[in-house]
C-alpha cells in the first residue's frame, strides 16, 4: 500500500446543497481522464452511493461512525482506498451536523478520523458576502478540521461569482475551486428518498456524461487533486487490511433479490456472505418465474411501491416465495423486502397482492413513518440472532402496517431507538423468516453474515426445532474472522 493515500472529503453547510450531483460529476470527469477514484459515502445511504459507484466504475463503501467503531472505519477506508489513485468521500447533511450538540458522528468528525482535507460545497442561491461568513465560521468552529477550498454552486451570473470569489478568498483565505451556475436541465430527478436511483433512471449514461461535462467545465479538477495529494501520510495505513473470513459456509447457496425494485444493499454485506464460501446468486422477482433452489434468501430494500403492478403480475414467482417460506426456507428481509413478503401493498386507491409469506398488509403514506438510526434489542427467538443481542441499524420508510395477524407472527426486536413497525417493535418472524424495517450493515453488525449463514446451515442439517425457527447461537460462535494473509 502507498505510504500516503490521496483523499478528499466533500462537505456542505446543509443537505440539499448539491454535494451528490457535483461529486458524481467530479468522479465521472476524473474517470474520463483515467483517474481511478474509490468512492465512499458518509452515513447510511444507498441511492447516493449507487450514483457514486456508477460514476467511479467501482463499488462505493459507506462509512458510518454510529454503526461502526473508528478502527473498523479506518480499516475499511484504507483497505479499499489503496486500490485507486484517489479516495473520494461524500459527506452528508452539514459539515458539523451530528447527533448531539458536540456534532458526534458528523462529517467533520469523519474527516478528522481519516486525516482527510475538506472541500466545501457552497449553495450560493440568494447569498453573496454572507457566504464568506458561513465558510469562515466552519473554519474556526473546529480548527482540527482541515478545510482547503470551496466550490460555489448555483451561481446566478458572472457578477455574482466575482463577488463570491473575492469575498471568500480574501476573508477566509481559501481558494475557490469552481463555480457552477444554476442549471434547469441537470438530469438528476428526486423523489421522497432523494435522487432517483440510477437503476430506475432512463438515461444513466446521458446523466453521467452531463455531470462529467459540468464538472470539467466549471470545477478545477486539478485543484481538487492537488488538495487530495496534500493529505498527510497515514502512518499506520499498512496495518489496515480488510480481514478475511473463514470459509465455513461452503456448499450453501444464498439468493439475493437484485433488480430495479430491490437495490438497497451494502457491498460489504454481499462480500461477507461470499467470503465464507457461500455461493451468492441474484434473483429478480420482476423477471424470474419461480424461486430457484437456495439455502437462504436475502431480500434488501428498494422501491417495491414503484414496481407494485409488475411485482403483482408475477403470480407464479410470488407463489413460489410463499411455498418456500411455508416449508421453512430461511429468509432475511429489510424494509422493501419486508413489504414484499406481506399479503398486499396499498398505494392510493389501489391494492396490489404481494408474496403472502407474512400475514401482514401494508400501505404507502405521504410522509416518512420512520427515519434515522435504530437500536434494537433482540427479545424473541428468531432464525438468526440470539436473544439478548443489541443491533444498530437505520430506517427510512414511507410505508406502514395496515393489519397483521398476531396469532401467526411474533416480533424479534424491541425498539430502544427508532420507530420500527409501531414505535415499539420490529423484526417480524414466522417460520424461518426475519423481516424488519431496519437495515443492518455487515461492518456495524459484525455477526450479521455469521448469523444468517448459521441459520441456513441449521435448517439444511435439520437442526431447526418443532416451532419452525432455528437456534444458531452455538454455530455463530464457531464462525470468526481470521487476519488477511500477506
C-alpha positions in Angstrom: 0.0 0.0 0.0 1.1 3.5 -0.7 2.6 5.4 2.3 0.1 8.2 1.7 -3.4 7.8 0.2 -4.6 10.9 -1.7 -8.0 11.6 -0.2 -10.7 14.2 -0.1 -14.0 14.9 1.7 -16.7 16.9 0.0 -19.0 18.6 2.5 -21.5 21.4 2.7 -23.4 23.7 5.1 -26.6 21.6 4.8 -28.3 18.8 3.0 -29.6 19.7 -0.5 -26.6 21.9 -1.4 -25.6 19.8 -4.4 -22.9 17.5 -2.9 -24.0 14.4 -4.6 -24.6 15.7 -8.1 -21.3 17.6 -8.1 -19.5 14.6 -6.5 -20.9 12.4 -9.3 -19.7 14.9 -11.9 -16.2 15.2 -10.4 -15.7 11.4 -10.3 -17.2 10.9 -13.8 -14.9 13.6 -15.2 -11.9 12.2 -13.4 -12.7 8.7 -14.7 -12.6 10.1 -18.2 -9.1 11.4 -17.5 -8.0 7.9 -16.3 -8.1 8.7 -12.6 -9.1 5.7 -10.6 -11.4 7.1 -7.9 -12.5 4.9 -5.0 -15.9 6.4 -3.7 -17.1 6.5 -0.2 -20.3 7.8 1.3 -20.6 9.1 4.8 -23.6 7.8 6.7 -26.4 5.3 5.9 -27.2 5.8 2.3 -27.9 3.6 -0.7 -29.0 6.0 -3.5 -26.2 8.5 -3.4 -23.7 5.6 -3.0 -25.2 3.9 -6.2 -24.7 7.1 -8.2 -21.1 7.5 -6.9 -20.4 3.9 -7.8 -21.7 4.4 -11.3 -19.6 7.5 -11.8 -16.4 5.8 -10.5 -17.0 2.4 -12.1 -16.4 0.6 -8.8 -18.2 -0.1 -5.6 -19.0 2.7 -3.2 -18.4 2.0 0.5 -20.3 3.6 3.4 -18.5 5.0 6.4 -20.7 5.4 9.4 -19.4 6.1 12.9 -22.7 5.4 14.6 -22.8 1.9 13.1 -19.1 1.2 13.1 -16.2 1.9 15.5 -13.3 4.1 14.4 -10.9 1.2 13.8 -13.4 -0.5 11.5 -13.9 2.7 9.6 -10.2 3.2 9.1 -9.7 -0.4 8.2 -12.5 -0.3 5.5 -11.3 3.1 4.2 -7.6 2.4 3.9 -8.2 -1.2 2.9 -10.3 -0.1 -0.1 -8.6 3.2 -0.9 -5.3 1.5 -1.6 -6.7 0.2 -4.9 -7.1 3.6 -6.5 -5.5 6.9 -7.3 -7.9 8.9 -5.2 -10.2 8.2 -2.2 -13.3 10.4 -2.6 -15.7 10.8 0.4 -19.0 12.5 0.1 -20.3 13.8 3.4 -23.9 14.0 4.5 -26.0 16.9 5.8 -24.0 19.9 7.0 -20.3 19.6 7.9 -20.8 19.7 11.6 -24.3 18.2 11.8 -24.3 15.2 14.1 -26.5 13.5 16.7 -25.9 16.0 19.6 -24.5 19.4 20.5 -21.0 18.1 20.0 -21.6 17.0 16.5 -21.0 13.4 17.2 -20.9 11.2 14.1 -20.7 14.2 11.8 -18.8 14.6 8.5 -16.3 16.8 10.3 -15.5 14.0 12.8 -15.1 11.5 10.0 -12.7 13.8 8.1 -10.6 14.1 11.3 -10.7 10.3 11.8 -9.4 9.8 8.2 -7.0 12.7 8.2 -8.6 13.9 5.1 -8.8 17.5 3.8 -12.2 19.0 3.2 -13.6 21.0 0.3 -16.9 22.8 0.9 -19.8 23.0 -1.5 -21.5 26.4 -1.0 -25.1 26.8 -2.2 -25.0 30.4 -3.4 -28.7 30.9 -4.0 -29.6 34.4 -2.9 -26.4 35.0 -0.9 -23.2 37.0 -1.5 -20.8 38.2 1.3 -22.7 36.1 3.9 -21.3 33.1 2.2 -17.9 34.1 3.4 -19.2 34.4 6.9 -20.6 30.9 6.9 -17.5 29.4 5.4 -15.3 31.3 7.9 -17.5 30.0 10.7 -16.8 26.5 9.6 -13.1 27.1 9.6 -13.0 28.4 13.2 -15.6 26.2 14.9 -13.1 23.3 14.9 -9.6 24.2 13.7 -8.7 20.5 13.6 -11.0 20.1 10.5 -8.7 20.7 7.6 -10.8 22.8 5.2 -8.8 23.5 2.0 -11.2 25.0 -0.5 -14.7 26.0 -1.7 -16.8 25.1 -4.7 -19.6 27.6 -5.4 -22.9 26.0 -6.6 -26.0 27.6 -8.1 -24.2 30.8 -9.1 -26.6 33.3 -10.9 -24.0 35.1 -13.1 -20.5 36.4 -13.6 -21.0 39.4 -11.3 -22.4 37.1 -8.6 -19.5 34.8 -9.0 -16.9 37.6 -8.8 -18.3 38.9 -5.5 -18.4 35.4 -4.0 -14.9 34.5 -5.1 -13.3 37.7 -3.9 -15.1 37.8 -0.5 -14.4 34.1 0.2 -10.7 34.2 -0.9 -10.0 37.5 0.9 -11.9 36.7 4.1 -11.4 33.0 4.5 -8.0 32.7 2.8 -9.3 29.7 0.9 -9.2 29.0 -2.8 -12.4 28.9 -4.8 -12.0 25.6 -6.8 -15.1 26.0 -9.0 -18.2 28.0 -9.7 -21.2 26.0 -11.1 -24.1 28.0 -12.4 -27.8 27.4 -11.9 -29.0 24.7 -14.3 -32.5 23.7 -15.0 -31.5 20.8 -17.2 -29.4 18.9 -14.7 -30.7 15.3 -15.2 -30.9 14.1 -11.6 -34.6 14.0 -10.6 -35.6 13.5 -7.0 -38.4 11.8 -5.0 -39.0 11.0 -1.4 -35.7 9.3 -0.6 -33.6 11.8 -2.5 -32.3 11.3 -6.0 -34.0 8.7 -8.2 -31.8 5.6 -8.1 -29.7 5.0 -11.2 -31.3 1.6 -11.6 -34.5 3.4 -12.4 -33.0 6.3 -14.4 -34.0 6.1 -18.0 -30.8 7.7 -19.3 -27.9 6.8 -17.0 -25.1 7.3 -19.5 -26.5 10.7 -20.5 -26.8 11.8 -16.9 -23.2 10.8 -16.1 -21.9 12.4 -19.2 -23.8 15.6 -18.5 -22.5 15.6 -14.9 -18.9 15.0 -16.1 -19.2 17.8 -18.6 -20.4 20.2 -16.0 -17.6 19.3 -13.6 -14.9 19.5 -16.3 -16.2 22.9 -17.4 -16.8 24.6 -14.1 -14.7 22.9 -11.4 -10.9 23.0 -11.0 -10.3 19.2 -11.1 -6.5 19.7 -10.9 -7.0 21.8 -7.9 -9.1 19.1 -6.2 -6.4 16.5 -7.0 -3.8 18.8 -5.5 -5.8 19.1 -2.3 -6.2 15.4 -2.1 -2.4 14.9 -2.6 -1.8 17.2 0.4 -3.4 14.7 2.8 -0.9 13.6 5.5 0.7 10.2 5.3 -1.3 7.5 7.1 1.5 6.1 9.2 -0.4 3.0 10.2 -2.1 2.5 6.8 -0.2 -0.7 6.0 -1.8 -2.2 9.1 -5.3 -1.6 7.9 -6.0 -4.7 5.8 -9.5 -6.0 5.4 -10.0 -9.2 7.4 -10.9 -12.3 5.5 -13.4 -14.8 6.9 -13.0 -18.4 7.5 -14.9 -20.3 4.8 -17.4 -22.1 7.0 -20.4 -21.9 4.6 -19.1 -23.8 1.5 -21.9 -25.5 -0.3 -24.6 -23.0 0.8 -26.4 -21.0 -1.9 -27.7 -17.6 -1.0 -30.3 -16.0 -3.2 -30.4 -12.2 -3.3 -33.2 -10.1 -4.9 -31.4 -7.7 -7.3 -33.2 -5.6 -9.8 -34.7 -2.1 -10.1 -37.3 -2.9 -7.4 -34.7 -4.2 -4.9 -31.4 -2.4 -4.9 -30.5 -1.3 -1.4 -27.5 -3.5 -0.5 -24.2 -2.6 1.1 -21.4 -4.2 -0.9 -19.8 -5.4 2.4 -22.9 -7.5 3.2 -22.7 -9.5 0.0 -18.9 -9.8 0.4 -19.3 -11.0 3.9 -21.5 -13.9 2.7 -19.3 -14.8 -0.2 -16.1 -14.7 1.8 -17.4 -17.5 4.0 -17.7 -19.7 0.9 -21.4 -19.2 0.2 -22.5 -19.0 -3.5 -24.4 -15.8 -4.0 -26.9 -15.8 -6.8 -29.0 -12.9 -8.0 -32.8 -13.3 -8.3 -35.3 -10.9 -9.8 -39.0 -11.1 -8.8 -39.6 -8.9 -11.9 -38.0 -11.3 -14.4 -37.9 -14.8 -12.9 -40.9 -17.1 -13.0 -40.0 -19.1 -9.8 -37.6 -19.1 -6.9 -34.5 -21.2 -7.7 -33.2 -23.7 -5.2 -31.4 -21.7 -2.5 -30.5 -22.3 1.2 -31.1 -18.7 2.3 -33.0 -15.8 0.7 -31.8 -12.2 1.4 -34.2 -9.5 0.3 -32.9 -6.0 0.7 -34.7 -2.7 0.5 -35.7 -0.7 -2.6 -38.9 0.7 -4.1 -41.4 -2.1 -4.5 -44.1 0.6 -4.5 -42.9 2.0 -7.9 -42.9 -1.6 -9.3 -46.0 -2.8 -7.4 -48.0 -3.7 -10.5 -45.1 -5.6 -12.2 -44.4 -7.5 -8.9 -48.1 -8.4 -8.5 -48.3 -9.6 -12.1 -45.6 -12.3 -11.4 -48.1 -14.6 -9.6 -46.0 -17.7 -10.1 -43.0 -16.2 -8.5 -45.0 -14.8 -5.6 -46.5 -18.3 -5.0 -43.0 -19.9 -5.1 -41.8 -17.5 -2.4 -44.8 -18.3 -0.2 -44.4 -22.0 -0.6 -40.7 -21.8 0.2 -41.5 -19.8 3.3 -44.1 -22.2 4.4 -41.6 -25.1 4.0 -39.1 -23.3 6.3 -36.7 -21.6 3.9 -34.6 -19.1 6.0 -35.4 -15.6 4.7 -33.9 -12.4 5.9 -35.6 -9.2 4.6 -35.2 -5.4 5.1 -37.8 -2.6 4.5 -38.8 -3.1 0.9 -38.2 -6.8 1.3 -40.5 -6.8 4.4 -43.2 -5.1 2.3 -42.9 -7.7 -0.5 -43.3 -10.6 1.9 -46.6 -9.2 3.1 -50.0 -10.1 1.7 -50.7 -6.8 -0.1 -49.5 -3.3 -0.6 -52.0 -0.4 -0.8 -51.0 2.6 -2.9 -53.6 5.3 -3.1 -56.9 3.7 -4.0 -55.3 0.5 -5.5 -54.1 -2.6 -3.6 -51.6 -5.0 -5.1 -51.1 -8.6 -4.0 -47.6 -9.4 -2.7 -45.9 -12.7 -1.8 -48.2 -13.5 1.2 -45.4 -15.1 3.3 -46.2 -12.9 6.3 -49.8 -12.3 7.5 -49.4 -8.5 7.2 -50.8 -5.8 4.9 -49.0 -2.5 4.1 -49.9 0.9 2.8 -47.8 3.7 1.4 -48.1 7.1 3.0 -47.2 10.7 2.0 -44.6 11.2 4.7 -41.8 9.2 6.5 -43.1 6.7 9.0 -39.5 6.0 10.3 -36.4 8.0 9.6 -33.0 7.7 11.2 -30.8 5.4 13.2 -32.2 2.5 15.2 -31.1 0.4 18.1 -32.7 -3.0 18.5 -32.8 -5.4 21.5 -33.4 -9.0 20.4 -36.2 -10.2 22.8 -37.8 -13.2 21.0 -36.5 -16.4 19.4 -35.8 -15.9 15.7 -33.9 -17.7 12.9 -30.7 -15.7 13.2 -29.8 -13.6 16.2 -29.6 -14.7 19.8 -32.0 -13.3 22.4 -30.2 -10.5 24.4 -28.2 -9.2 21.4 -28.2 -5.5 20.6 -28.2 -4.4 17.0 -27.6 -1.0 15.5 -29.0 0.0 12.1 -31.1 2.6 10.3 -34.6 3.0 8.8 -36.2 5.3 6.2 -39.7 4.2 5.1 -42.9 5.7 3.9 -45.0 2.6 4.4 -46.9 1.4 7.4 -48.6 -1.7 8.5 -52.4 -1.7 8.0 -53.1 -5.0 9.6 -51.4 -8.1 11.0 -52.4 -11.4 12.4 -50.8 -11.5 15.9 -51.7 -15.2 16.3 -49.4 -16.2 13.4 -46.5 -13.8 13.9 -44.1 -12.6 16.6 -41.7 -9.6 16.9 -38.0 -10.4 17.4 -36.9 -6.8 18.3 -37.8 -4.2 20.9 -37.0 -0.7 19.7 -34.5 1.1 22.0 -34.2 3.8 19.4 -36.2 4.4 16.3 -39.7 3.6 15.1 -39.7 0.1 13.5 -43.2 -1.2 12.9 -45.1 0.6 15.6 -42.7 2.6 17.7 -42.1 -0.4 20.0 -41.3 -3.4 17.8 -39.5 -4.5 14.6 -38.4 -7.8 13.1 -41.5 -9.8 12.1 -41.0 -13.6 12.5 -42.9 -16.5 11.0 -41.3 -19.9 10.5 -37.7 -19.1 9.5 -38.4 -15.6 8.3 -37.0 -12.5 10.0 -38.1 -9.3 8.3 -38.0 -5.7 9.6 -37.8 -2.1 8.6 -34.2 -1.7 10.0 -31.3 -2.1 7.6 -28.1 -3.6 9.1 -24.5 -3.2 7.8 -22.2 -6.1 8.0 -19.3 -4.0 9.4 -21.6 -2.5 12.0 -23.2 -5.8 13.0 -20.2 -8.0 12.6 -22.1 -11.1 13.5 -24.6 -10.5 10.6 -23.2 -12.8 8.0 -22.3 -15.4 10.6 -25.8 -15.4 11.9 -27.6 -15.7 8.6 -25.3 -18.5 7.3 -25.5 -20.4 10.6 -29.3 -20.2 10.4 -29.2 -21.6 6.8 -26.8 -24.4 7.9 -29.1 -25.3 10.8 -32.1 -25.7 8.5 -30.1 -27.6 5.9 -28.8 -30.1 8.5 -32.2 -30.5 10.1 -31.4 -28.6 13.3 -34.5 -26.4 13.4 -36.8 -27.1 16.2 -40.5 -28.1 16.1 -41.6 -24.5 16.2 -40.0 -23.7 12.9 -37.2 -21.4 13.9 -33.6 -22.3 14.3 -31.2 -21.9 17.2 -27.9 -20.6 15.6 -26.2 -19.4 18.7 -23.7 -22.2 19.1 -23.0 -22.2 15.3 -22.4 -18.4 15.2 -19.7 -18.9 17.9 -17.9 -21.3 15.6 -17.5 -18.6 12.9 -14.9 -15.9 13.4 -12.6 -13.6 11.5 -9.1 -14.5 10.6 -6.4 -12.0 9.6 -5.8 -11.4 5.9 -2.7 -13.2 4.7 0.2 -11.3 3.2 
